[in-house]
């Protein structure tokens, strides 16, 4: 079953983008991330929403064990107000 993690935080979009690009550089081909979408809420400037897609909860768990993921998560928790939602995808419609 596909798995999605949604992360919300307050911050600067350029910094968030740089952090994500740094993560991908550090994780290289070890990352299990299938797709990542970086968004900013139009109605709440500075509210950043990141949507990360994985093949399954298991691959997300494997990704969580990577040093690059642990380091990035620790930094985010220490420097931002980040929150996480962990979502199993039961149905998906693509048009």
Beta strands, then each sheet from edge to edge (+ up, - down):
strand 1: 3-10
strand 2: 35-40
strand 3: 47-54
strand 4: 83-88
sheet 1: 2+ 3- 1+ 4-
end
